[in-house]
Amino acid sequence: MGLICSKISAEIFQKWLFYSIFGILFLLNLAYSYYRLMYLDGGGDAQWYGAKLLWEGINPYTSAITSSEWLLTAYPNYGHILYYVLFPFVFFDWDQFKLIWFMFNVGCFIFTLYAFIRWEKVEVYKVLLIASIMLVGSNFANSLYQGQISIFILCSVSLAWIFRNKKWVVLVLLTLIFSKYSFGFPILLGFFLAGFYKEAIGALLINLLIALIFSFQFDIGFLESISLPFKVASMYTSGHGHSDLLTLFRIYYSNESFFGINFFSIGASLVYGAFSAYCLYYRPSQRLIIISTLLLSFPVLFHLPYDYVVIMAPVLIAFSNPALSKKIRTILIGLATYFCVYPIVPKLLRIFLDIEIGIHPTEYFGPAFGMVFISINMIFFITTAFLILRSSSIK
């Protein structure tokens, strides 16, 4: 009897330990993010201004390209659909929108955790453990106080998987995900290869239709309309990613266009060509394809640290099926931990050791070391993605 009571007490202690760790980390992240957002001029990447211009009949892309004045760093380098979706928020002022967007993203994060517990039947302590790993690093807070949409992408792709049997839900969510091209292209390809043909094609066509409507609205060509987000991105995207081929290209070629025949286009074609060929020939399960797809979103197209909150999605999807081997789940946890924790190392060095070191290796050690560092991180992602794809088939 005493042994049973001791076991129950240990389980209760473990449960509340996980709850407490998650709660403390979550509240610290919220407090830090809110302070930076509201009192240190945060929210620089929130896309309110582009939506406001569009509502007023001004082409936000052209305005960003031709005007020397813009609100913070919120340049419109996202898909057209995002600015139409944000129309309801243009009736708020900037400070009001920042707070609303902050609360919306917090809600997306909480609902993502709840959805995996409620519908995918992942044990609560596992969900909180995975979420706590995300909260240890700076990626989650960074996404919140920068006003980014990465947490929304995390929520959307998670729900697209969870409600995979509801075609209209998947269609709507994939349509919204495509607004951020660095995730949209690979995720749509992954869902297509996983057998969601109508949903993936439909999401692409809806975005093309919105780009066509935009071209009629401003009397420009359809191809020009499609190219505008990329033109803005090529002008204003700053910094270096930590694990992607596009960053390697930019370090090597400076600001040259990545279109055409070059090592970026060849490398991207090889990665996604091999991925597509493997999926079409060997027919892995939908779960394995989606997990691998999400991992392959990172090593090709440009991503800054706040985007790494999306790593939580493949980890949670993996843990929602016990048939996936413990080895694979451990590797995924390790990968997520690494990419969530290491961005805070330069900050800790500056705070505790007074070492002036940039957040990216190229800023301190130079481009050669940076390229090696990025290449190694790319290998981590690509190797893990293909390792999972080759796992024994699961549902």
C-alpha positions as CSV (number, residue, x, y, z in Angstrom):
1,M,0.0,0.0,0.0
2,G,2.8,2.4,0.9
3,L,4.6,1.6,-2.4
4,I,1.4,2.5,-4.4
5,C,1.0,5.7,-2.5
6,S,4.7,6.6,-3.1
7,K,4.2,5.9,-6.8
8,I,1.1,8.1,-7.0
9,S,2.9,10.9,-5.1
10,A,5.8,10.7,-7.5
11,E,3.5,10.9,-10.5
12,I,1.7,13.9,-9.0
13,F,5.0,15.6,-8.2
14,Q,6.3,15.0,-11.7
15,K,3.0,16.3,-13.3
16,W,3.1,19.5,-11.2
17,L,6.8,20.0,-11.9
18,F,6.2,20.0,-15.6
19,Y,3.3,22.4,-15.1
20,S,5.4,24.7,-12.9
21,I,8.4,24.8,-15.3
22,F,6.2,25.5,-18.3
23,G,4.2,28.1,-16.4
24,I,7.3,30.0,-15.2
25,L,9.0,30.0,-18.6
26,F,5.8,31.0,-20.3
27,L,5.1,34.0,-18.0
28,L,8.8,35.1,-18.2
29,N,8.6,35.0,-22.0
30,L,5.3,37.0,-22.0
31,A,6.6,39.6,-19.6
32,Y,9.8,40.1,-21.5
33,S,8.1,40.2,-24.9
34,Y,5.4,42.6,-23.7
35,Y,7.9,45.0,-22.3
36,R,10.0,45.0,-25.5
37,L,6.9,45.3,-27.6
38,M,5.2,48.2,-25.8
39,Y,8.1,50.1,-24.3
40,L,11.1,49.5,-26.5
41,D,9.5,50.2,-29.9
42,G,9.0,46.5,-30.7
43,G,6.7,45.0,-33.3
44,G,8.9,46.1,-36.2
45,D,7.9,43.2,-38.4
46,A,4.2,43.4,-37.9
47,Q,2.4,43.9,-41.2
48,W,-0.2,46.4,-40.2
49,Y,1.1,49.3,-42.3
50,G,1.1,47.3,-45.6
51,A,-2.5,46.3,-44.9
52,K,-3.4,50.0,-44.1
53,L,-1.9,51.2,-47.4
54,L,-3.7,48.5,-49.4
55,W,-7.0,49.5,-47.7
56,E,-6.4,53.1,-48.7
57,G,-5.9,52.1,-52.3
58,I,-2.1,52.3,-52.3
59,N,0.2,49.6,-53.6
60,P,2.2,48.6,-50.5
61,Y,4.9,46.8,-52.4
62,T,5.6,49.7,-54.8
63,S,5.4,52.2,-51.9
64,A,8.1,50.2,-50.0
65,I,10.3,50.1,-53.1
66,T,10.0,53.8,-54.1
67,S,9.5,55.5,-50.8
68,S,12.2,56.5,-48.3
69,E,9.7,56.6,-45.5
70,W,8.3,53.4,-44.0
71,L,6.9,52.3,-40.6
72,L,9.8,50.6,-38.7
73,T,11.0,47.4,-40.6
74,A,7.6,46.0,-41.5
75,Y,8.3,46.0,-45.3
76,P,5.7,44.0,-47.3
77,N,7.7,41.0,-48.4
78,Y,4.8,38.5,-47.7
79,G,2.1,37.2,-50.0
80,H,-0.8,39.4,-51.1
81,I,-3.3,37.4,-49.1
82,L,-1.9,38.5,-45.8
83,Y,-2.6,42.1,-46.4
84,Y,-6.2,41.4,-47.4
85,V,-6.7,39.2,-44.3
86,L,-5.4,42.0,-42.1
87,F,-8.1,44.4,-43.3
88,P,-10.1,44.2,-40.1
89,F,-7.1,45.5,-38.1
90,V,-6.6,48.7,-40.1
91,F,-9.3,50.4,-38.0
92,F,-7.0,50.2,-35.0
93,D,-4.0,52.4,-34.6
94,W,-0.4,51.0,-34.5
95,D,-0.1,50.6,-30.7
96,Q,-3.6,49.0,-30.5
97,F,-2.7,46.6,-33.4
98,K,0.6,45.6,-31.7
99,L,-1.2,44.6,-28.6
100,I,-4.0,42.7,-30.5
101,W,-1.4,40.9,-32.6
102,F,0.6,40.0,-29.5
103,M,-2.5,38.5,-27.8
104,F,-3.5,36.7,-31.0
105,N,-0.2,35.0,-31.3
106,V,-0.2,34.0,-27.6
107,G,-3.6,32.5,-28.3
108,C,-2.3,30.6,-31.3
109,F,0.5,29.1,-29.2
110,I,-1.8,28.0,-26.4
111,F,-4.4,26.6,-28.8
112,T,-1.6,24.6,-30.6
113,L,-0.7,22.9,-27.4
114,Y,-4.4,22.3,-26.5
115,A,-5.1,20.9,-30.0
116,F,-2.4,18.2,-29.7
117,I,-3.6,17.3,-26.2
118,R,-7.3,17.3,-27.2
119,W,-7.4,15.7,-30.6
120,E,-4.0,14.0,-31.1
121,K,-4.1,12.6,-27.6
122,V,-0.5,13.5,-26.7
123,E,0.1,13.3,-23.0
124,V,0.0,16.7,-21.3
125,Y,3.5,16.4,-19.7
126,K,5.1,15.6,-23.2
127,V,3.4,18.6,-24.8
128,L,4.6,20.9,-21.9
129,L,8.1,19.4,-22.0
130,I,8.3,20.2,-25.8
131,A,6.8,23.6,-25.3
132,S,9.2,24.4,-22.4
133,I,12.2,23.6,-24.7
134,M,10.8,26.2,-27.1
135,L,10.5,28.7,-24.3
136,V,14.0,28.2,-23.0
137,G,15.5,29.9,-26.0
138,S,14.7,33.3,-27.4
139,N,12.9,32.3,-30.5
140,F,9.4,32.4,-29.1
141,A,9.8,35.8,-27.4
142,N,11.6,37.1,-30.5
143,S,8.6,36.2,-32.6
144,L,6.2,37.9,-30.2
145,Y,8.0,41.2,-29.7
146,Q,9.0,41.5,-33.4
147,G,5.4,41.1,-34.5
148,Q,6.3,38.1,-36.7
149,I,3.8,35.6,-38.0
150,S,5.9,32.5,-37.2
151,I,3.7,31.4,-34.3
152,F,0.7,31.8,-36.5
153,I,2.4,29.5,-39.1
154,L,3.2,27.0,-36.3
155,C,-0.5,27.0,-35.3
156,S,-1.8,26.8,-38.9
157,V,0.4,23.9,-40.0
158,S,-0.3,22.0,-36.7
159,L,-4.0,22.4,-37.2
160,A,-3.7,21.4,-40.9
161,W,-2.3,18.1,-39.7
162,I,-4.6,17.6,-36.8
163,F,-7.7,18.2,-38.9
164,R,-6.3,16.5,-42.0
165,N,-9.6,14.6,-42.6
166,K,-11.4,17.9,-43.0
167,K,-10.6,19.0,-46.5
168,W,-11.9,22.6,-46.3
169,V,-10.0,23.2,-43.0
170,V,-6.8,22.0,-44.6
171,L,-7.4,24.1,-47.7
172,V,-8.0,27.3,-45.7
173,L,-4.9,26.8,-43.5
174,L,-2.6,25.9,-46.4
175,T,-3.8,29.0,-48.2
176,L,-2.9,31.2,-45.2
177,I,0.5,29.5,-44.7
178,F,1.5,30.3,-48.3
179,S,1.5,34.0,-47.4
180,K,5.0,33.4,-45.9
181,Y,6.8,31.9,-48.9
182,S,9.8,30.5,-47.1
183,F,7.3,28.1,-45.4
184,G,4.5,28.1,-47.9
185,F,6.4,26.6,-50.9
186,P,7.9,23.6,-49.1
187,I,4.8,23.0,-46.9
188,L,2.4,23.0,-49.9
189,L,4.8,20.6,-51.7
190,G,4.9,18.3,-48.7
191,F,1.1,18.2,-48.3
192,F,0.8,17.5,-52.0
193,L,3.3,14.6,-51.8
194,A,1.4,13.3,-48.7
195,G,-1.7,12.9,-50.8
196,F,-3.5,16.2,-50.1
197,Y,-3.6,17.0,-53.8
198,K,-6.7,19.1,-54.1
199,E,-6.0,21.0,-50.9
200,A,-2.4,21.9,-51.9
201,I,-3.3,22.8,-55.5
202,G,-6.4,24.7,-54.3
203,A,-4.3,26.8,-51.9
204,L,-1.8,27.7,-54.6
205,L,-4.6,28.6,-57.0
206,I,-6.3,30.8,-54.4
207,N,-3.1,32.7,-53.8
208,L,-2.6,33.1,-57.5
209,L,-6.1,34.4,-57.9
210,I,-5.5,37.0,-55.1
211,A,-2.3,38.1,-56.9
212,L,-4.4,38.4,-60.1
213,I,-7.0,40.5,-58.2
214,F,-4.2,42.7,-56.9
215,S,-2.9,43.2,-60.4
216,F,-6.3,44.4,-61.6
217,Q,-6.7,46.6,-58.6
218,F,-3.4,48.5,-59.4
219,D,-3.5,48.0,-63.2
220,I,-0.2,46.1,-63.4
221,G,0.7,42.8,-65.1
222,F,0.0,39.5,-63.4
223,L,3.7,38.4,-63.4
224,E,4.7,41.8,-62.0
225,S,2.2,41.4,-59.2
226,I,3.7,38.0,-58.3
227,S,7.2,39.3,-58.4
228,L,6.6,42.3,-56.1
229,P,7.0,40.5,-52.7
230,F,10.3,39.1,-53.9
231,K,11.5,42.5,-55.1
232,V,10.8,44.0,-51.7
233,A,12.5,41.0,-50.0
234,S,15.6,41.3,-52.1
235,M,15.8,45.0,-51.1
236,Y,15.1,44.9,-47.4
237,T,15.7,41.5,-46.0
238,S,18.6,41.9,-43.7
239,G,20.8,39.7,-41.6
240,H,22.0,36.1,-42.1
241,G,20.0,33.0,-41.6
242,H,21.5,30.3,-39.4
243,S,20.9,27.1,-41.5
244,D,19.8,27.9,-45.1
245,L,21.2,27.7,-48.6
246,L,19.9,31.1,-49.5
247,T,22.0,32.7,-46.8
248,L,25.1,30.9,-48.2
249,F,24.2,32.3,-51.6
250,R,23.8,35.9,-50.2
251,I,27.1,35.7,-48.3
252,Y,28.9,34.6,-51.4
253,Y,27.1,36.7,-54.0
254,S,26.1,39.7,-51.9
255,N,22.7,41.1,-53.1
256,E,22.5,39.4,-56.5
257,S,19.2,37.8,-57.5
258,F,18.9,34.2,-56.5
259,F,16.9,33.5,-59.7
260,G,18.7,31.7,-62.6
261,I,21.2,28.9,-62.7
262,N,23.5,29.1,-59.7
263,F,24.4,26.9,-56.7
264,F,21.3,28.0,-54.8
265,S,18.8,27.0,-57.5
266,I,20.8,23.8,-58.2
267,G,21.0,22.9,-54.5
268,A,17.4,23.6,-53.9
269,S,16.4,21.5,-56.9
270,L,18.6,18.6,-55.7
271,V,17.2,18.6,-52.2
272,Y,13.5,18.9,-53.2
273,G,14.0,16.7,-56.2
274,A,15.4,13.9,-54.1
275,F,12.7,14.4,-51.5
276,S,9.9,14.3,-54.1
277,A,11.4,11.3,-55.9
278,Y,11.7,9.3,-52.7
279,C,8.1,10.1,-51.6
280,L,6.7,9.2,-55.0
281,Y,8.6,6.0,-55.3
282,Y,8.6,4.6,-51.8
283,R,5.3,6.1,-50.6
284,P,6.1,6.8,-46.9
285,S,3.2,7.5,-44.6
286,Q,1.6,10.9,-44.5
287,R,3.0,11.5,-41.0
288,L,6.6,10.9,-42.0
289,I,6.3,13.1,-45.1
290,I,4.8,16.0,-43.2
291,I,7.4,15.8,-40.4
292,S,10.2,15.7,-43.0
293,T,8.6,18.5,-45.0
294,L,8.6,20.8,-42.0
295,L,12.2,20.0,-41.3
296,L,13.2,20.7,-44.9
297,S,11.5,24.1,-44.7
298,F,14.6,25.4,-42.9
299,P,17.8,24.4,-44.8
300,V,16.9,25.9,-48.2
301,L,15.0,29.2,-47.9
302,F,15.9,32.1,-45.7
303,H,14.9,32.0,-42.0
304,L,15.8,34.1,-39.0
305,P,15.8,32.8,-35.4
306,Y,12.1,33.6,-34.7
307,D,11.1,31.2,-37.5
308,Y,12.4,28.3,-35.5
309,V,9.4,28.2,-33.3
310,V,7.8,26.2,-36.1
311,I,10.2,23.3,-35.2
312,M,7.7,22.5,-32.4
313,A,5.2,21.3,-35.0
314,P,7.2,18.3,-36.4
315,V,8.2,17.3,-32.8
316,L,4.6,17.3,-31.6
317,I,3.5,15.4,-34.7
318,A,6.2,12.8,-34.0
319,F,5.1,12.4,-30.4
320,S,1.5,12.0,-31.3
321,N,2.2,8.5,-32.7
322,P,4.0,6.1,-30.3
323,A,4.8,3.9,-33.4
324,L,7.5,6.3,-34.4
325,S,10.7,5.0,-32.8
326,K,12.1,6.5,-29.6
327,K,15.4,7.1,-31.5
328,I,13.7,9.3,-34.0
329,R,11.8,11.2,-31.4
330,T,15.0,11.7,-29.4
331,I,16.8,13.0,-32.5
332,L,14.0,15.5,-33.1
333,I,14.0,16.7,-29.5
334,G,17.8,17.2,-29.8
335,L,17.5,19.1,-33.0
336,A,14.7,21.3,-31.6
337,T,16.7,22.0,-28.4
338,Y,19.8,23.0,-30.4
339,F,18.1,25.4,-32.7
340,C,16.0,26.9,-29.9
341,V,18.8,27.3,-27.3
342,Y,22.0,28.2,-29.2
343,P,20.8,31.7,-30.4
344,I,20.8,32.9,-26.8
345,V,24.5,31.9,-26.3
346,P,25.9,35.2,-27.8
347,K,23.5,37.1,-25.5
348,L,24.8,35.2,-22.4
349,L,28.4,35.8,-23.4
350,R,27.7,39.5,-23.7
351,I,25.9,39.7,-20.4
352,F,28.1,37.5,-18.2
353,L,31.5,37.6,-19.8
354,D,31.4,41.0,-21.4
355,I,32.4,39.5,-24.8
356,E,31.3,41.6,-27.8
357,I,30.0,38.9,-30.1
358,G,27.4,39.2,-32.7
359,I,24.3,37.1,-32.8
360,H,25.5,35.4,-36.1
361,P,29.0,33.8,-36.4
362,T,29.7,35.9,-39.6
363,E,29.5,39.1,-37.5
364,Y,32.4,38.0,-35.2
365,F,34.3,35.2,-36.9
366,G,33.9,36.3,-40.5
367,P,32.1,34.9,-43.5
368,A,34.3,31.8,-43.9
369,F,33.4,30.5,-40.4
370,G,29.8,31.5,-40.9
371,M,29.5,29.5,-44.1
372,V,30.9,26.4,-42.4
373,F,28.5,27.0,-39.4
374,I,25.5,27.4,-41.7
375,S,26.5,24.3,-43.8
376,I,26.7,22.1,-40.7
377,N,23.3,23.3,-39.6
378,M,21.9,22.6,-43.0
379,I,23.3,19.0,-42.8
380,F,21.6,18.6,-39.5
381,F,18.2,19.4,-41.0
382,I,18.5,17.5,-44.2
383,T,20.0,14.4,-42.7
384,T,17.3,14.3,-40.0
385,A,14.5,14.8,-42.6
386,F,15.7,11.9,-44.8
387,L,16.4,9.7,-41.8
388,I,12.7,10.2,-40.7
389,L,11.5,9.6,-44.2
390,R,13.2,6.2,-44.3
391,S,11.7,5.2,-40.9
392,S,9.4,2.2,-40.9
393,S,6.0,3.1,-42.2
394,I,3.5,4.4,-39.6
395,K,0.1,5.9,-39.9
